[in-house]
Amino acid sequence: MIVDVHGTVAPGFEAVRDVFAGIVAHARGGAAFSVVRRGETVVELWGGLADPDAGTPWERNTLCVLFSGTKGVVAAVVAALDVLDPEAPVRAYWPEFTAEATVGQVLSHTAGLPFVDAEHDLLDTAVCAAMLARQSPLWTPGSRVAYHPLTYGYLVAELLRRTTGRGAGALVREVLARPHDLDLHLGTPPELDARVARLVRAPDYRISTFLDDPERRRIVERMYAGLLDSDELVNSARYRRAELAAASATGTALSMATLYDLLAAGHVAQQAALARASRTWSEGVDALNDRPLRFGLGFELADPIGTYGPAEVAFGHSGAGGGRHGAWPQAQLGFSFVTNELRAEDTDTRAATLLATLYDAL
């Protein structure tokens, strides 16, 4: 099948377009890839199908669910506001919280609260936060690092609500989207539904591909709590409306690349706040997933398996199924790869190949 690739690349970045064309040519769905460097868009590409079932093409303004790319957006809000002291205990802001965890441990995935330990509606963020406030951690906070796929969002959103009086969706809109003209939404309004790509899973899609231990696999299944079991929930209007500060934002690749370019340039957060957020707060092998990790305050950082490409210094956040968004501060750029075709991490080379080609083009 011949699939058209749309968009532009600046001189010197033609190889990136060639790689992207190959990705789209072998896709069931669609994708977009953008790179913004010092305010200039040097790559803006899109192609494939926004809805493979209906045959709807991906357009320049197609929105895509970012999954955990949302965490990086919320981390940007935290850095921009700079109202949470990472060294402070959570209960300094949230008196009902019972675990002996600090704000920094919540933001760096070491709090020991990777799932809600009771029956719950994963889209009911207030109830989930209240449950976590009463829950005992699986380990002494700070002693282990393990990715908190959904609970990161419940915890951070509640901390932001306690300090600002605003919900996470409103803060994304007021702190990031409106001031910087970003097509980025947490709690996507109904009038944008027609622009949202339909998510589809590759036949072999699975999570936690580094994990072999069956006992910890059962814990991981509790962590994701039905989120990625089917296409139905993540494609629902209810999911898009939910303000899951860990997983339900929508955006375009251009807006995400622009956000990270602005962050790297110091236009979103003060230099000291960003430096604090993008330094290492936790690292090691995930205690539950067996994946190498390195976290700042809500941001993923360059890690031993090259999640952020060849650059030695990077911060951002990946998303389930293949999304990759971040900044290379030394190259002074932001990038974003969004896709509606979810593939397993151990077989998905799309973002890695694009980033390697981008690095060579610089």
C-alpha positions, 0 to 999 in steps of 0.5 A: 500500500502506498501511503502519502507522507505530509509535512515539511523538513528543513534542509539537512533533515531529509533523512528523517522524512525518509525514515518516517515514510518507511514507518508510515508505509508499514503501519496499520494506523498513523503517526506524526513526528515533529522537531522544534529547535530554538523556536523553529520547526525543523521537522513536521511530518504526519501520515497514515490513518487516524482511524484505520477502521473508517479509513480516515487519514491523519491530518496536520491537526489530528490529536492523539492520546498521549498515555504516559506522555501526559506525565511529562506535561504534568511535570512541566506544570509542576516545574512552571508553578514551583509551589511544591517542595520536593523535600517536603513530606506529602502530608505537609500539603495533604494532611490526610496522607498517611505514608511517610513519603516526600513530594520528590518520592511521589514525583520520582516513582519511589513512593511505593504506591504503584496501584490502588489497593481496592475496587475502584473506577480508574477514571474517578481521580478524587476517589482514587486519591483518597484511597491512596492517602489511606494506603500503606506503601509496598516498601519504605518510600525512597528505598526502591524505584518502580514505575507508578503508571496511574497512581502518579497522576492521582497523587500529583494532581491532588498535590497540585489541587491542594496547593493551587485550588485548581484541577490538573486539566485547568492547570495544563490549560492555564499554565501551558496551553493558552500562554504558549498556544499549544494544541494540548488538552487534559480533559479533552472537550467534546468539540475536539472529539472528531480530531482525536485518532482512534487507538488500535493495538498491534496483534502482539501488543503487551506491556512490561516486556522486560518482566518474566516473573509471574508473581510480579506480573500479577502486581503489574496487572493490578497497576494497569487495572484494565486500562490497556486490556482492550481498545474500548476504554481508551477510545471512549469519550469518558476516557478523554474527558477524564483528567488522568494526570498520568495518562489521558491528555491529547495533543499533536506532535507539533505542540508536544515538540514545541512544549519541550523546546520551550522548556529547554529554552527556559520559557516555561519554568525558571532555570533553577526549577527546571534544573531541579526537575531534570536532575536525577532523583531516582534510578535503577532497575524497576523493582516490579518491571525489571526495566532500567529507569532514571527519573527526575521530578516527573520527567524520564531522563536519558537511560541505559537503554537509549529511550531518548536516543543517542543524546547523553542529556535528555528529559521527557516522557514516553507513552504506552504503545510507542509515543516519545516526547522530550528535549535534548537540552544540549542541542536546544530542541524538543521532539515528539512522536505520536502514534495511534498504533500501539506496539510492544516496547521490545519490538517497536523501533519506530521512535528509536530509529527516528531519534537516531536519524535526527541525531545524525542530522544535527 
